[in-house]
Amino acid sequence: MKTTQRFSDRVEDYVKYRPGYPEGIIAWLRDAYGLSPEWDVADIGSGTGISTELFLRNGNTVFAVEPNREMREKAESLLQYYAGAGAREAGATGAAARGAGREASATGAAASGAGREASATGAAARGAGRGQFISIDGTAEATGLADGSVNMIVAGQAFHWFDAVRCRPEFVRILRPPGVVALVWNERLVESPFEKEYEDLIVRYGTDYTYVNHKVNSDEKIAAFFQPAAFELAIFPNEQVFDLDGLKGRLLSSSYIQKEGPRHGEMLQSLRELFDRHAAGGRVRVGYDTKVYSGILKPKST
């Protein structure tokens, strides 16, 4: 399966059950690099807009670059509130700004597991005002953005799908000073007895989990991408708390878990038994370290 199509049949589960990103990321980027609401941000591999909305609530214009049609259209629906008002052409070179019918908005890292179904109203949770959302049909290697069109690039839970060699010069091309790149992952913890058994279940029933998991990130891969500059790593605590239906949705939101097939029923029964063993008050906790690898991306010397 093409990496750009892995989540086509999981959009609804992805929206409802994937973790958000801590609001503290914005403050940290502000302190470390001077991030302000005036910055234009490119969210590469933006998916359904989880990381996009974090910056929209900060007041930024965000070019959400996503190759998967189903994921992109869902983001356009969810983030319609931030579209319009005369979408700027400051970066697009043929990809129109789109938006239709907001269904919900993320409110950061939802501990309830209900994800982004609760809608934001008015200016609540947007400390710096209303940002602007511009949807782009593009890839990390061919974004469709103009030269020097953004101050910052962010990739939430996506960089491991990119061709790092090909996307690097594209990132350099579209950045303008200061040229910040932030690569973000919610790294699920395997510490509590429940988390360890949940990991075992995924290994047992996942189709290519070991391969995908090994792709995610390593300090060596990140260092090679940012060279000749250094990178910084900031880690933020994050969590989700699920009932049984939420835990099932979280599991099925993963591209390496089959949504049907001969072992599907067996897998869900194992999940229910796992939940019953560890639930307290009808809930289980999934913990994460949200890791932000960031730095100034400079052209490599030739």
Secondary structure, 3 states (H helix, E strand, C coil): CCHHHCCCCCHHHHHHHCCCCCCHHHHHHHHHHCCCCCCEEEEECCCCCHHHHHHHCCCCEEEEECCCHHHHHHHHHHCHHHCCCCCCCCCECCCCCCCCCCCCCCCCCCCCCCCCCCCCCCCCCCCCCCCEEEEECCCCCCCCECCCCEEEEEEECCHHHCCHHHHHHHHHHHEEEEEEEEEEEEEECCCCHHHHHHHHHHHHHCCCHHHHHHHCCCHHHHHHHHCCCCCEEEEEEEEEEECHHHHHHHHHCCCCCCCCCCCHHHHHHHHHHHHHHHCECCEEEEEEEEEEEEEECCCCCC
